[in-house]
Amino acid sequence: MDRELIREQTMQMIFQMDINGSWDYETQSVIPENAAAIDKKQAIRTLEIIRDHIEDIDAIISESTDKWATGRIAKTELAILRNAVAEMKYIDEIPNGVAINEAVNLAKKYGDERSYAFVNSVLRKVNTALEG
C-alpha cells in the first residue's frame, strides 16, 4: 500500500474520531482490518501524534486561518489539515511540500470546489510559520 492511500485512510480515521469525540483510536475500530501491518504502523504513528498533540495542532491551524476556531472549519477539511500539520511538524521524513500536495489532493477528492484552495492556503501559512 502506498503512502498516499495510507494518508487517505488516516484522514478518514481522523474524521471518524472527531465525529466520535474521542482521540483514543485504540478503543475504536478505526483502523481498517485489511490494512497490512506496516500500513497500520504508519497510520498509528500519525494518530498517536494527533492524540498527543491535538491542542498544538489545532492552535497551529487556527493561527493559519486568521484565528478561526477549528469548529468553524468543515470536518473533512479539518481532518485533512490535522493530518498534514501532524506530518509537517512531527514527522521529519515526510517533506512539507509532499504533505501539502497530498492534502490538496485529498481536499480535491473529498471537499467541495473551494476546499483545495483553502487547504493549500492554510498549509502554506503553516509551512511558513514552521520554517520561520
N, CA, C and O atoms as a Tinker XYZ file with bonds, in Angstrom:
   528  protein
     1  N      0.858000   -1.173000    0.000000    73     2
     2  CA     0.000000    0.000000    0.000000    64     1     3
     3  C      0.903000    1.236000    0.000000    63     2     4     5
     4  O      1.861000    1.303000    0.771000    81     3
     5  N      0.610000    2.190000   -0.841000    73     3     6
     6  CA     1.471000    3.357000   -0.912000    64     5     7
     7  C      1.090000    4.417000    0.123000    63     6     8     9
     8  O      0.018000    4.369000    0.726000    81     7
     9  N      1.991000    5.362000    0.307000    73     7    10
    10  CA     1.814000    6.397000    1.332000    64     9    11
    11  C      0.562000    7.241000    1.089000    63    10    12    13
    12  O     -0.080000    7.690000    2.039000    81    11
    13  N      0.217000    7.457000   -0.175000    73    11    14
    14  CA    -0.969000    8.252000   -0.499000    64    13    15
    15  C     -2.237000    7.585000    0.037000    63    14    16    17
    16  O     -3.097000    8.251000    0.613000    81    15
    17  N     -2.348000    6.286000   -0.153000    73    15    18
    18  CA    -3.511000    5.554000    0.338000    64    17    19
    19  C     -3.518000    5.500000    1.867000    63    18    20    21
    20  O     -4.576000    5.610000    2.487000    81    19
    21  N     -2.352000    5.333000    2.469000    73    19    22
    22  CA    -2.253000    5.340000    3.929000    64    21    23
    23  C     -2.725000    6.690000    4.469000    63    22    24    25
    24  O     -3.471000    6.754000    5.446000    81    23
    25  N     -2.276000    7.776000    3.814000    73    23    26
    26  CA    -2.671000    9.125000    4.233000    64    25    27
    27  C     -4.185000    9.298000    4.108000    63    26    28    29
    28  O     -4.820000    9.887000    4.983000    81    27
    29  N     -4.753000    8.793000    3.036000    73    27    30
    30  CA    -6.202000    8.892000    2.832000    64    29    31
    31  C     -6.957000    8.129000    3.921000    63    30    32    33
    32  O     -7.929000    8.642000    4.475000    81    31
    33  N     -6.523000    6.924000    4.227000    73    31    34
    34  CA    -7.175000    6.139000    5.272000    64    33    35
    35  C     -6.994000    6.801000    6.645000    63    34    36    37
    36  O     -7.909000    6.794000    7.469000    81    35
    37  N     -5.823000    7.365000    6.878000    73    35    38
    38  CA    -5.580000    8.046000    8.147000    64    37    39
    39  C     -6.487000    9.261000    8.274000    63    38    40    41
    40  O     -7.048000    9.503000    9.343000    81    39
    41  N     -6.638000   10.027000    7.201000    73    39    42
    42  CA    -7.532000   11.178000    7.219000    64    41    43
    43  C     -8.962000   10.737000    7.528000    63    42    44    45
    44  O     -9.670000   11.409000    8.279000    81    43
    45  N     -9.382000    9.633000    6.965000    73    43    46
    46  CA   -10.729000    9.118000    7.237000    64    45    47
    47  C    -10.873000    8.716000    8.702000    63    46    48    49
    48  O    -11.926000    8.912000    9.308000    81    47
    49  N     -9.807000    8.152000    9.264000    73    47    50
    50  CA    -9.839000    7.776000   10.682000    64    49    51
    51  C     -9.899000    9.015000   11.572000    63    50    52    53
    52  O    -10.620000    9.030000   12.569000    81    51
    53  N     -9.142000   10.056000   11.214000    73    51    54
    54  CA    -9.160000   11.309000   11.972000    64    53    55
    55  C    -10.572000   11.900000   11.943000    63    54    56    57
    56  O    -11.082000   12.365000   12.963000    81    55
    57  N    -11.188000   11.875000   10.776000    73    55    58
    58  CA   -12.555000   12.372000   10.622000    64    57    59
    59  C    -13.504000   11.598000   11.537000    63    58    60    61
    60  O    -14.319000   12.191000   12.244000    81    59
    61  N    -13.390000   10.264000   11.517000    73    59    62
    62  CA   -14.262000    9.413000   12.331000    64    61    63
    63  C    -14.056000    9.676000   13.819000    63    62    64    65
    64  O    -15.028000    9.750000   14.572000    81    63
    65  N    -12.812000    9.818000   14.250000    73    63    66
    66  CA   -12.543000   10.064000   15.669000    64    65    67
    67  C    -13.077000   11.425000   16.091000    63    66    68    69
    68  O    -13.579000   11.572000   17.205000    81    67
    69  N    -12.977000   12.420000   15.218000    73    67    70
    70  CA   -13.513000   13.745000   15.528000    64    69    71
    71  C    -15.029000   13.674000   15.678000    63    70    72    73
    72  O    -15.589000   14.270000   16.599000    81    71
    73  N    -15.686000   12.960000   14.793000    73    71    74
    74  CA   -17.143000   12.780000   14.866000    64    73    75
    75  C    -17.518000   12.055000   16.156000    63    74    76    77
    76  O    -18.501000   12.402000   16.810000    81    75
    77  N    -16.722000   11.040000   16.518000    73    75    78
    78  CA   -16.989000   10.271000   17.738000    64    77    79
    79  C    -16.623000   11.038000   19.008000    63    78    80    81
    80  O    -17.039000   10.665000   20.104000    81    79
    81  N    -15.850000   12.104000   18.858000    73    79    82
    82  CA   -15.463000   12.906000   20.015000    64    81    83
    83  C    -14.406000   12.258000   20.883000    63    82    84    85
    84  O    -14.305000   12.575000   22.069000    81    83
    85  N    -13.614000   11.359000   20.322000    73    83    86
    86  CA   -12.578000   10.678000   21.094000    64    85    87
    87  C    -11.343000   10.483000   20.228000    63    86    88    89
    88  O    -11.434000   10.018000   19.092000    81    87
    89  N    -10.188000   10.842000   20.776000    73    87    90
    90  CA    -8.919000   10.655000   20.063000    64    89    91
    91  C     -8.237000    9.362000   20.474000    63    90    92    93
    92  O     -7.093000    9.116000   20.094000    81    91
    93  N     -8.925000    8.539000   21.243000    73    91    94
    94  CA    -8.370000    7.260000   21.663000    64    93    95
    95  C     -8.672000    6.219000   20.586000    63    94    96    97
    96  O     -9.652000    5.479000   20.674000    81    95
    97  N     -7.822000    6.179000   19.583000    73    95    98
    98  CA    -8.031000    5.267000   18.455000    64    97    99
    99  C     -8.023000    3.803000   18.896000    63    98   100   101
   100  O     -8.604000    2.955000   18.220000    81    99
   101  N     -7.382000    3.501000   20.006000    73    99   102
   102  CA    -7.275000    2.118000   20.450000    64   101   103
   103  C     -8.612000    1.536000   20.900000    63   102   104   105
   104  O     -8.803000    0.321000   20.850000    81   103
   105  N     -9.543000    2.394000   21.342000    73   103   106
   106  CA   -10.846000    1.892000   21.796000    64   105   107
   107  C    -11.888000    1.946000   20.685000    63   106   108   109
   108  O    -13.044000    1.575000   20.891000    81   107
   109  N    -11.483000    2.402000   19.528000    73   107   110
   110  CA   -12.410000    2.490000   18.403000    64   109   111
   111  C    -11.906000    1.599000   17.282000    63   110   112   113
   112  O    -10.707000    1.344000   17.169000    81   111
   113  N    -12.801000    1.141000   16.477000    73   111   114
   114  CA   -12.401000    0.303000   15.344000    64   113   115
   115  C    -12.214000    1.201000   14.126000    63   114   116   117
   116  O    -12.996000    1.150000   13.176000    81   115
   117  N    -11.170000    2.022000   14.166000    73   115   118
   118  CA   -10.952000    2.972000   13.090000    64   117   119
   119  C     -9.886000    2.516000   12.099000    63   118   120   121
   120  O     -9.849000    3.019000   10.976000    81   119
   121  N     -9.034000    1.596000   12.474000    73   119   122
   122  CA    -8.005000    1.119000   11.556000    64   121   123
   123  C     -8.576000   -0.044000   10.758000    63   122   124   125
   124  O     -9.015000   -1.042000   11.330000    81   123
   125  N     -8.567000    0.088000    9.430000    73   123   126
   126  CA    -9.166000   -0.958000    8.593000    64   125   127
   127  C     -8.558000   -2.333000    8.847000    63   126   128   129
   128  O     -7.344000   -2.483000    8.985000    81   127
   129  N     -9.422000   -3.313000    8.905000    73   127   130
   130  CA    -8.978000   -4.689000    9.155000    64   129   131
   131  C     -8.036000   -5.194000    8.067000    63   130   132   133
   132  O     -7.134000   -5.986000    8.340000    81   131
   133  N     -8.246000   -4.734000    6.825000    73   131   134
   134  CA    -7.456000   -5.254000    5.703000    64   133   135
   135  C     -6.120000   -4.528000    5.533000    63   134   136   137
   136  O     -5.379000   -4.833000    4.598000    81   135
   137  N     -5.795000   -3.577000    6.411000    73   135   138
   138  CA    -4.528000   -2.859000    6.309000    64   137   139
   139  C     -3.379000   -3.785000    6.705000    63   138   140   141
   140  O     -3.477000   -4.538000    7.674000    81   139
   141  N     -2.303000   -3.716000    5.949000    73   139   142
   142  CA    -1.116000   -4.507000    6.269000    64   141   143
   143  C     -0.478000   -3.958000    7.543000    63   142   144   145
   144  O     -0.738000   -2.821000    7.937000    81   143
   145  N      0.350000   -4.764000    8.176000    73   143   146
   146  CA     0.975000   -4.367000    9.443000    64   145   147
   147  C      1.764000   -3.073000    9.306000    63   146   148   149
   148  O      1.689000   -2.217000   10.187000    81   147
   149  N      2.527000   -2.908000    8.214000    73   147   150
   150  CA     3.321000   -1.699000    8.021000    64   149   151
   151  C      2.401000   -0.487000    7.859000    63   150   152   153
   152  O      2.716000    0.599000    8.344000    81   151
   153  N      1.269000   -0.670000    7.180000    73   151   154
   154  CA     0.314000    0.419000    6.990000    64   153   155
   155  C     -0.297000    0.822000    8.322000    63   154   156   157
   156  O     -0.457000    2.008000    8.610000    81   155
   157  N     -0.634000   -0.168000    9.124000    73   155   158
   158  CA    -1.184000    0.111000   10.455000    64   157   159
   159  C     -0.177000    0.882000   11.292000    63   158   160   161
   160  O     -0.544000    1.812000   12.010000    81   159
   161  N      1.093000    0.501000   11.203000    73   159   162
   162  CA     2.137000    1.163000   11.978000    64   161   163
   163  C      2.234000    2.636000   11.585000    63   162   164   165
   164  O      2.327000    3.506000   12.451000    81   163
   165  N      2.212000    2.915000   10.288000    73   163   166
   166  CA     2.305000    4.301000    9.835000    64   165   167
   167  C      1.069000    5.100000   10.235000    63   166   168   169
   168  O      1.185000    6.246000   10.669000    81   167
   169  N     -0.107000    4.507000   10.093000    73   167   170
   170  CA    -1.344000    5.186000   10.475000    64   169   171
   171  C     -1.369000    5.433000   11.978000    63   170   172   173
   172  O     -1.736000    6.521000   12.422000    81   171
   173  N     -0.984000    4.436000   12.758000    73   171   174
   174  CA    -0.979000    4.570000   14.216000    64   173   175
   175  C     -0.015000    5.665000   14.651000    63   174   176   177
   176  O     -0.315000    6.419000   15.577000    81   175
   177  N      1.119000    5.762000   14.006000    73   175   178
   178  CA     2.075000    6.814000   14.356000    64   177   179
   179  C      1.426000    8.192000   14.201000    63   178   180   181
   180  O      1.538000    9.032000   15.093000    81   179
   181  N      0.757000    8.425000   13.087000    73   179   182
   182  CA     0.098000    9.713000   12.861000    64   181   183
   183  C     -1.027000    9.921000   13.863000    63   182   184   185
   184  O     -1.176000   11.019000   14.401000    81   183
   185  N     -1.818000    8.893000   14.122000    73   183   186
   186  CA    -2.923000    9.006000   15.071000    64   185   187
   187  C     -2.421000    9.300000   16.484000    63   186   188   189
   188  O     -3.033000   10.074000   17.220000    81   187
   189  N     -1.309000    8.679000   16.854000    73   187   190
   190  CA    -0.720000    8.945000   18.173000    64   189   191
   191  C     -0.246000   10.392000   18.274000    63   190   192   193
   192  O     -0.439000   11.044000   19.300000    81   191
   193  N      0.374000   10.887000   17.209000    73   191   194
   194  CA     0.824000   12.284000   17.197000    64   193   195
   195  C     -0.369000   13.209000   17.373000    63   194   196   197
   196  O     -0.319000   14.149000   18.167000    81   195
   197  N     -1.438000   12.948000   16.639000    73   195   198
   198  CA    -2.620000   13.808000   16.736000    64   197   199
   199  C     -3.229000   13.704000   18.130000    63   198   200   201
   200  O     -3.580000   14.723000   18.725000    81   199
   201  N     -3.357000   12.504000   18.652000    73   199   202
   202  CA    -3.905000   12.337000   20.004000    64   201   203
   203  C     -3.072000   13.092000   21.033000    63   202   204   205
   204  O     -3.619000   13.772000   21.901000    81   203
   205  N     -1.759000   12.974000   20.937000    73   203   206
   206  CA    -0.865000   13.565000   21.928000    64   205   207
   207  C     -0.656000   15.070000   21.761000    63   206   208   209
   208  O     -0.251000   15.750000   22.704000    81   207
   209  N     -0.931000   15.590000   20.566000    73   207   210
   210  CA    -0.635000   16.996000   20.272000    64   209   211
   211  C     -1.826000   17.733000   19.656000    63   210   212   213
   212  O     -1.633000   18.736000   18.969000    81   211
   213  N     -3.047000   17.258000   19.888000    73   211   214
   214  CA    -4.218000   17.836000   19.230000    64   213   215
   215  C     -4.356000   19.328000   19.525000    63   214   216   217
   216  O     -4.697000   20.102000   18.630000    81   215
   217  N     -4.099000   19.738000   20.749000    73   215   218
   218  CA    -4.240000   21.167000   21.084000    64   217   219
   219  C     -3.230000   22.010000   20.320000    63   218   220   221
   220  O     -3.570000   23.080000   19.814000    81   219
   221  N     -1.999000   21.540000   20.233000    73   219   222
   222  CA    -0.957000   22.256000   19.497000    64   221   223
   223  C     -1.279000   22.285000   17.998000    63   222   224   225
   224  O     -1.144000   23.325000   17.352000    81   223
   225  N     -1.700000   21.154000   17.454000    73   223   226
   226  CA    -2.048000   21.074000   16.034000    64   225   227
   227  C     -3.204000   22.021000   15.718000    63   226   228   229
   228  O     -3.157000   22.759000   14.733000    81   227
   229  N     -4.231000   21.998000   16.549000    73   227   230
   230  CA    -5.377000   22.887000   16.323000    64   229   231
   231  C     -4.989000   24.353000   16.472000    63   230   232   233
   232  O     -5.519000   25.206000   15.760000    81   231
   233  N     -4.074000   24.657000   17.386000    73   231   234
   234  CA    -3.605000   26.044000   17.543000    64   233   235
   235  C     -2.848000   26.498000   16.297000    63   234   236   237
   236  O     -3.001000   27.637000   15.856000    81   235
   237  N     -2.042000   25.619000   15.738000    73   235   238
   238  CA    -1.312000   25.942000   14.502000    64   237   239
   239  C     -2.304000   26.199000   13.377000    63   238   240   241
   240  O     -2.145000   27.155000   12.617000    81   239
   241  N     -3.315000   25.364000   13.264000    73   239   242
   242  CA    -4.335000   25.547000   12.227000    64   241   243
   243  C     -5.060000   26.870000   12.451000    63   242   244   245
   244  O     -5.249000   27.643000   11.512000    81   243
   245  N     -5.461000   27.129000   13.677000    73   243   246
   246  CA    -6.186000   28.359000   13.995000    64   245   247
   247  C     -5.356000   29.600000   13.657000    63   246   248   249
   248  O     -5.871000   30.560000   13.084000    81   247
   249  N     -4.079000   29.575000   14.013000    73   247   250
   250  CA    -3.194000   30.712000   13.702000    64   249   251
   251  C     -3.076000   30.928000   12.192000    63   250   252   253
   252  O     -2.882000   32.057000   11.740000    81   251
   253  N     -3.191000   29.870000   11.425000    73   251   254
   254  CA    -3.030000   29.955000    9.972000    64   253   255
   255  C     -4.350000   30.189000    9.244000    63   254   256   257
   256  O     -4.378000   30.266000    8.016000    81   255
   257  N     -5.434000   30.302000    9.989000    73   255   258
   258  CA    -6.746000   30.599000    9.394000    64   257   259
   259  C     -7.279000   31.913000    9.954000    63   258   260   261
   260  O     -8.487000   32.078000   10.126000    81   259
   261  N     -6.380000   32.840000   10.236000    73   259   262
   262  CA    -6.759000   34.133000   10.817000    64   261   263
   263  C     -7.555000   33.957000   12.099000    63   262   264   265
   264  O     -8.549000   34.640000   12.345000    81   263
   265  N     -7.075000   33.004000   12.916000    73   263   266
   266  CA    -7.616000   32.735000   14.264000    64   265   267
   267  C     -9.059000   32.213000   14.260000    63   266   268   269
   268  O     -9.800000   32.419000   15.222000    81   267
   269  N     -9.449000   31.543000   13.182000    73   267   270
   270  CA   -10.740000   30.846000   13.202000    64   269   271
   271  C    -10.661000   29.730000   14.225000    63   270   272   273
   272  O     -9.629000   29.071000   14.353000    81   271
   273  N    -11.728000   29.518000   14.941000    73   271   274
   274  CA   -11.810000   28.333000   15.792000    64   273   275
   275  C    -11.932000   27.128000   14.869000    63   274   276   277
   276  O    -12.573000   27.204000   13.820000    81   275
   277  N    -11.321000   26.022000   15.260000    73   275   278
   278  CA   -11.388000   24.844000   14.393000    64   277   279
   279  C    -12.826000   24.368000   14.199000    63   278   280   281
   280  O    -13.117000   23.681000   13.220000    81   279
   281  N    -13.727000   24.720000   15.111000    73   279   282
   282  CA   -15.127000   24.348000   14.970000    64   281   283
   283  C    -15.814000   24.995000   13.777000    63   282   284   285
   284  O    -16.878000   24.542000   13.355000    81   283
   285  N    -15.220000   26.042000   13.233000    73   283   286
   286  CA   -15.778000   26.716000   12.060000    64   285   287
   287  C    -15.353000   26.055000   10.754000    63   286   288   289
   288  O    -15.911000   26.351000    9.698000    81   287
   289  N    -14.378000   25.171000   10.820000    73   287   290
   290  CA   -13.843000   24.512000    9.627000    64   289   291
   291  C    -14.623000   23.221000    9.397000    63   290   292   293
   292  O    -14.884000   22.475000   10.340000    81   291
   293  N    -14.992000   22.960000    8.155000    73   291   294
   294  CA   -15.696000   21.719000    7.814000    64   293   295
   295  C    -14.887000   20.522000    8.311000    63   294   296   297
   296  O    -13.659000   20.513000    8.221000    81   295
   297  N    -15.578000   19.522000    8.830000    73   295   298
   298  CA   -14.908000   18.353000    9.431000    64   297   299
   299  C    -13.948000   17.663000    8.461000    63   298   300   301
   300  O    -12.873000   17.218000    8.861000    81   299
   301  N    -14.333000   17.577000    7.201000    73   299   302
   302  CA   -13.459000   16.931000    6.220000    64   301   303
   303  C    -12.171000   17.722000    6.057000    63   302   304   305
   304  O    -11.077000   17.158000    6.097000    81   303
   305  N    -12.305000   19.027000    5.874000    73   303   306
   306  CA   -11.118000   19.866000    5.714000    64   305   307
   307  C    -10.271000   19.849000    6.987000    63   306   308   309
   308  O     -9.042000   19.836000    6.916000    81   307
   309  N    -10.914000   19.849000    8.129000    73   307   310
   310  CA   -10.190000   19.823000    9.393000    64   309   311
   311  C     -9.394000   18.524000    9.536000    63   310   312   313
   312  O     -8.251000   18.548000    9.991000    81   311
   313  N     -9.982000   17.408000    9.157000    73   311   314
   314  CA    -9.266000   16.125000    9.219000    64   313   315
   315  C     -8.047000   16.153000    8.290000    63   314   316   317
   316  O     -6.974000   15.671000    8.653000    81   315
   317  N     -8.217000   16.711000    7.106000    73   315   318
   318  CA    -7.110000   16.818000    6.153000    64   317   319
   319  C     -6.014000   17.714000    6.732000    63   318   320   321
   320  O     -4.833000   17.374000    6.674000    81   319
   321  N     -6.411000   18.853000    7.288000    73   319   322
   322  CA    -5.437000   19.787000    7.866000    64   321   323
   323  C     -4.708000   19.177000    9.060000    63   322   324   325
   324  O     -3.491000   19.317000    9.180000    81   323
   325  N     -5.442000   18.503000    9.939000    73   323   326
   326  CA    -4.801000   17.886000   11.112000    64   325   327
   327  C     -3.772000   16.847000   10.684000    63   326   328   329
   328  O     -2.677000   16.777000   11.243000    81   327
   329  N     -4.127000   16.055000    9.702000    73   327   330
   330  CA    -3.217000   15.031000    9.201000    64   329   331
   331  C     -1.949000   15.684000    8.638000    63   330   332   333
   332  O     -0.835000   15.269000    8.958000    81   331
   333  N     -2.129000   16.699000    7.806000    73   331   334
   334  CA    -0.986000   17.357000    7.176000    64   333   335
   335  C     -0.113000   18.086000    8.199000    63   334   336   337
   336  O      1.113000   18.001000    8.136000    81   335
   337  N     -0.729000   18.796000    9.132000    73   335   338
   338  CA     0.048000   19.517000   10.147000    64   337   339
   339  C      0.826000   18.531000   11.012000    63   338   340   341
   340  O      1.978000   18.794000   11.356000    81   339
   341  N      0.223000   17.413000   11.364000    73   339   342
   342  CA     0.937000   16.389000   12.137000    64   341   343
   343  C      2.165000   15.914000   11.368000    63   342   344   345
   344  O      3.243000   15.767000   11.943000    81   343
   345  N      2.003000   15.675000   10.075000    73   343   346
   346  CA     3.142000   15.243000    9.254000    64   345   347
   347  C      4.200000   16.334000    9.155000    63   346   348   349
   348  O      5.395000   16.064000    9.275000    81   347
   349  N      3.756000   17.555000    8.937000    73   347   350
   350  CA     4.693000   18.662000    8.737000    64   349   351
   351  C      5.496000   18.981000    9.993000    63   350   352   353
   352  O      6.694000   19.254000    9.918000    81   351
   353  N      4.842000   18.948000   11.131000    73   351   354
   354  CA     5.505000   19.347000   12.376000    64   353   355
   355  C      6.244000   18.202000   13.065000    63   354   356   357
   356  O      7.288000   18.424000   13.677000    81   355
   357  N      5.717000   16.988000   12.973000    73   355   358
   358  CA     6.236000   15.904000   13.815000    64   357   359
   359  C      6.869000   14.731000   13.070000    63   358   360   361
   360  O      7.504000   13.887000   13.703000    81   359
   361  N      6.716000   14.651000   11.753000    73   359   362
   362  CA     7.274000   13.511000   11.021000    64   361   363
   363  C      8.315000   14.039000   10.041000    63   362   364   365
   364  O      7.978000   14.479000    8.942000    81   363
   365  N      9.559000   13.993000   10.440000    73   363   366
   366  CA    10.638000   14.604000    9.665000    64   365   367
   367  C     10.857000   13.972000    8.293000    63   366   368   369
   368  O     11.269000   14.660000    7.359000    81   367
   369  N     10.592000   12.682000    8.157000    73   367   370
   370  CA    10.895000   12.023000    6.881000    64   369   371
   371  C      9.886000   12.343000    5.772000    63   370   372   373
   372  O     10.077000   11.940000    4.625000    81   371
   373  N      8.824000   13.058000    6.109000    73   371   374
   374  CA     7.868000   13.485000    5.085000    64   373   375
   375  C      8.121000   14.970000    4.821000    63   374   376   377
   376  O      7.881000   15.804000    5.695000    81   375
   377  N      8.607000   15.305000    3.616000    73   375   378
   378  CA     8.839000   16.721000    3.298000    64   377   379
   379  C      7.527000   17.513000    3.351000    63   378   380   381
   380  O      6.470000   17.015000    2.963000    81   379
   381  N      7.617000   18.745000    3.835000    73   379   382
   382  CA     6.415000   19.570000    3.954000    64   381   383
   383  C      5.694000   19.736000    2.624000    63   382   384   385
   384  O      4.463000   19.735000    2.581000    81   383
   385  N      6.447000   19.877000    1.542000    73   383   386
   386  CA     5.824000   20.018000    0.228000    64   385   387
   387  C      4.989000   18.804000   -0.145000    63   386   388   389
   388  O      3.930000   18.942000   -0.757000    81   387
   389  N      5.452000   17.634000    0.215000    73   387   390
   390  CA     4.702000   16.402000   -0.060000    64   389   391
   391  C      3.423000   16.377000    0.773000    63   390   392   393
   392  O      2.353000   16.046000    0.263000    81   391
   393  N      3.534000   16.726000    2.051000    73   391   394
   394  CA     2.358000   16.751000    2.925000    64   393   395
   395  C      1.317000   17.735000    2.391000    63   394   396   397
   396  O      0.122000   17.439000    2.385000    81   395
   397  N      1.773000   18.898000    1.946000    73   395   398
   398  CA     0.854000   19.900000    1.402000    64   397   399
   399  C      0.199000   19.388000    0.129000    63   398   400   401
   400  O     -1.021000   19.466000   -0.016000    81   399
   401  N      0.993000   18.869000   -0.788000    73   399   402
   402  CA     0.466000   18.379000   -2.058000    64   401   403
   403  C     -0.565000   17.265000   -1.853000    63   402   404   405
   404  O     -1.622000   17.264000   -2.485000    81   403
   405  N     -0.255000   16.336000   -0.981000    73   403   406
   406  CA    -1.183000   15.234000   -0.728000    64   405   407
   407  C     -2.461000   15.728000   -0.050000    63   406   408   409
   408  O     -3.547000   15.221000   -0.328000    81   407
   409  N     -2.334000   16.710000    0.834000    73   407   410
   410  CA    -3.522000   17.276000    1.485000    64   409   411
   411  C     -4.410000   17.979000    0.459000    63   410   412   413
   412  O     -5.634000   17.851000    0.504000    81   411
   413  N     -3.807000   18.707000   -0.447000    73   411   414
   414  CA    -4.574000   19.376000   -1.508000    64   413   415
   415  C     -5.300000   18.340000   -2.363000    63   414   416   417
   416  O     -6.461000   18.532000   -2.724000    81   415
   417  N     -4.621000   17.252000   -2.683000    73   415   418
   418  CA    -5.263000   16.186000   -3.464000    64   417   419
   419  C     -6.445000   15.577000   -2.719000    63   418   420   421
   420  O     -7.479000   15.290000   -3.322000    81   419
   421  N     -6.297000   15.378000   -1.406000    73   419   422
   422  CA    -7.410000   14.849000   -0.609000    64   421   423
   423  C     -8.568000   15.850000   -0.580000    63   422   424   425
   424  O     -9.733000   15.458000   -0.647000    81   423
   425  N     -8.247000   17.128000   -0.480000    73   423   426
   426  CA    -9.298000   18.152000   -0.472000    64   425   427
   427  C    -10.041000   18.183000   -1.808000    63   426   428   429
   428  O    -11.252000   18.399000   -1.840000    81   427
   429  N     -9.330000   17.971000   -2.892000    73   427   430
   430  CA    -9.980000   17.908000   -4.212000    64   429   431
   431  C    -10.912000   16.707000   -4.290000    63   430   432   433
   432  O    -11.980000   16.776000   -4.899000    81   431
   433  N    -10.504000   15.614000   -3.675000    73   431   434
   434  CA   -11.283000   14.372000   -3.733000    64   433   435
   435  C    -12.489000   14.402000   -2.790000    63   434   436   437
   436  O    -13.572000   13.945000   -3.155000    81   435
   437  N    -12.304000   14.939000   -1.578000    73   435   438
   438  CA   -13.339000   14.839000   -0.544000    64   437   439
   439  C    -14.073000   16.148000   -0.248000    63   438   440   441
   440  O    -15.155000   16.123000    0.339000    81   439
   441  N    -13.516000   17.262000   -0.634000    73   439   442
   442  CA   -14.128000   18.543000   -0.317000    64   441   443
   443  C    -14.980000   19.082000   -1.446000    63   442   444   445
   444  O    -15.220000   18.415000   -2.452000    81   443
   445  N    -15.432000   20.319000   -1.247000    73   443   446
   446  CA   -16.186000   20.971000   -2.315000    64   445   447
   447  C    -15.206000   21.653000   -3.271000    63   446   448   449
   448  O    -13.992000   21.479000   -3.155000    81   447
   449  N    -15.738000   22.422000   -4.205000    73   447   450
   450  CA   -14.888000   23.004000   -5.240000    64   449   451
   451  C    -13.888000   24.038000   -4.716000    63   450   452   453
   452  O    -12.950000   24.387000   -5.433000    81   451
   453  N    -14.057000   24.528000   -3.512000    73   451   454
   454  CA   -13.135000   25.513000   -2.940000    64   453   455
   455  C    -12.233000   24.932000   -1.859000    63   454   456   457
   456  O    -11.318000   25.609000   -1.389000    81   455
   457  N    -12.474000   23.716000   -1.467000    73   455   458
   458  CA   -11.723000   23.123000   -0.353000    64   457   459
   459  C    -10.228000   23.074000   -0.607000    63   458   460   461
   460  O     -9.434000   23.392000    0.278000    81   459
   461  N     -9.844000   22.679000   -1.805000    73   459   462
   462  CA    -8.422000   22.518000   -2.069000    64   461   463
   463  C     -7.672000   23.850000   -1.953000    63   462   464   465
   464  O     -6.536000   23.882000   -1.478000    81   463
   465  N     -8.304000   24.947000   -2.386000    73   463   466
   466  CA    -7.658000   26.253000   -2.286000    64   465   467
   467  C     -7.515000   26.671000   -0.821000    63   466   468   469
   468  O     -6.493000   27.233000   -0.428000    81   467
   469  N     -8.542000   26.394000   -0.018000    73   467   470
   470  CA    -8.491000   26.703000    1.410000    64   469   471
   471  C     -7.381000   25.902000    2.090000    63   470   472   473
   472  O     -6.557000   26.462000    2.813000    81   471
   473  N     -7.367000   24.598000    1.855000    73   471   474
   474  CA    -6.352000   23.719000    2.458000    64   473   475
   475  C     -4.957000   24.165000    2.032000    63   474   476   477
   476  O     -4.055000   24.242000    2.866000    81   475
   477  N     -4.770000   24.453000    0.766000    73   475   478
   478  CA    -3.472000   24.900000    0.267000    64   477   479
   479  C     -3.040000   26.196000    0.950000    63   478   480   481
   480  O     -1.892000   26.319000    1.376000    81   479
   481  N     -3.938000   27.147000    1.054000    73   479   482
   482  CA    -3.630000   28.433000    1.675000    64   481   483
   483  C     -3.224000   28.263000    3.141000    63   482   484   485
   484  O     -2.223000   28.823000    3.587000    81   483
   485  N     -4.006000   27.490000    3.874000    73   483   486
   486  CA    -3.706000   27.275000    5.289000    64   485   487
   487  C     -2.359000   26.581000    5.453000    63   486   488   489
   488  O     -1.546000   26.996000    6.280000    81   487
   489  N     -2.116000   25.539000    4.681000    73   487   490
   490  CA    -0.875000   24.779000    4.844000    64   489   491
   491  C      0.342000   25.556000    4.375000    63   490   492   493
   492  O      1.434000   25.342000    4.901000    81   491
   493  N      0.198000   26.437000    3.421000    73   491   494
   494  CA     1.315000   27.312000    3.019000    64   493   495
   495  C      1.686000   28.236000    4.175000    63   494   496   497
   496  O      2.865000   28.481000    4.431000    81   495
   497  N      0.662000   28.749000    4.873000    73   495   498
   498  CA     0.919000   29.598000    6.047000    64   497   499
   499  C      1.574000   28.781000    7.157000    63   498   500   501
   500  O      2.500000   29.254000    7.816000    81   499
   501  N      1.094000   27.558000    7.362000    73   499   502
   502  CA     1.702000   26.671000    8.365000    64   501   503
   503  C      3.162000   26.440000    8.025000    63   502   504   505
   504  O      4.029000   26.537000    8.893000    81   503
   505  N      3.437000   26.136000    6.768000    73   503   506
   506  CA     4.793000   25.879000    6.336000    64   505   507
   507  C      5.699000   27.075000    6.589000    63   506   508   509
   508  O      6.819000   26.919000    7.077000    81   507
   509  N      5.221000   28.258000    6.261000    73   507   510
   510  CA     5.995000   29.475000    6.515000    64   509   511
   511  C      6.280000   29.646000    7.994000    63   510   512   513
   512  O      7.396000   29.997000    8.377000    81   511
   513  N      5.275000   29.400000    8.830000    73   511   514
   514  CA     5.452000   29.532000   10.282000    64   513   515
   515  C      6.433000   28.495000   10.816000    63   514   516   517
   516  O      7.251000   28.809000   11.680000    81   515
   517  N      6.362000   27.268000   10.315000    73   515   518
   518  CA     7.258000   26.222000   10.791000    64   517   519
   519  C      8.701000   26.463000   10.348000    63   518   520   521
   520  O      9.642000   26.135000   11.071000    81   519
   521  N      8.864000   27.028000    9.177000    73   519   522
   522  CA    10.213000   27.301000    8.673000    64   521   523
   523  C     10.822000   28.540000    9.298000    63   522   524   525
   524  O     12.043000   28.689000    9.355000    81   523
   525  N      9.925000   29.463000    9.784000    73   523   526
   526  CA    10.386000   30.751000   10.328000    64   525   527
   527  C     10.999000   30.587000   11.644000    63   526   528
   528  O     11.441000   31.566000   12.246000    81   527
